[in-house]
Amino acid sequence: MSLVKFSKRPWGKLITSDFFDNDNFLDRQLFHQKLEEPALNIKETDDSFEVELAAPGYAKNDFNVTIDEGCLNIAAESSNSKEEKEDNYTRKEFSYNSFEKRLQLPDSVKDEDIKAKYKDGILSFNLLKKADAKNHKPKKVEIA
């Protein structure tokens, strides 16, 4: 009989479940796991593409949006700190959140006419299509 390390916990992925796995906690949590990216919806209409990015908890000024080499670059950074002082203790809390997303724009998008707005935690973009792309219909290819 041999002992085998048990890596799956029967109670599932609780917030503290990895804390007890001392061998892998720092390695997995800090160095190898990718941070969560915001959810993204893209909808195509006849005249435009509509992009919605779920980014709650940010302010409008936290975003940096640029267009470079045919890509829409979206980055956000937010930090908060709070300090509470009493007679016999001081408590400090802080948080830091950030993400970066890069979307390759189709050639049919007018780079100069991209509009963005942020409301209720949703950053939305309206990407207008060029005139020649609006009425473009796919051509059916016959298979011999």
HUBEL-V120833 format. One line per field, one symbol per residue. ss: DSSP state (a for helix, b for strand, c for the rest). phi: phi as a letter, one per 20 degrees, with the letter a starting at -180 (. if undefined). A space follows every 50 residues. Layout:
ss->???
phi->???
//
This chain:
ss->ccccccccccccccccaaaaccccaaaaaaaacccccccbbbbbcccbbb bbbbcccccaaabbbbbbccbbbbbbbbbbbbbbbccccbbbbbbbbbbb bbbbccccbcaaacbbbbbccbbbbbbbbcaaaacccccccccc
phi->.cecfeeeefeneffeffgeeffdgffffdddffffdffcdccddfdbdd dccecfndegffecdcdblmcedccbbbbcbbccdcgdbccdcbbbcbbb ccdfefffeeffdfdcbcblndedcddfefgfefefdfefdfde
//
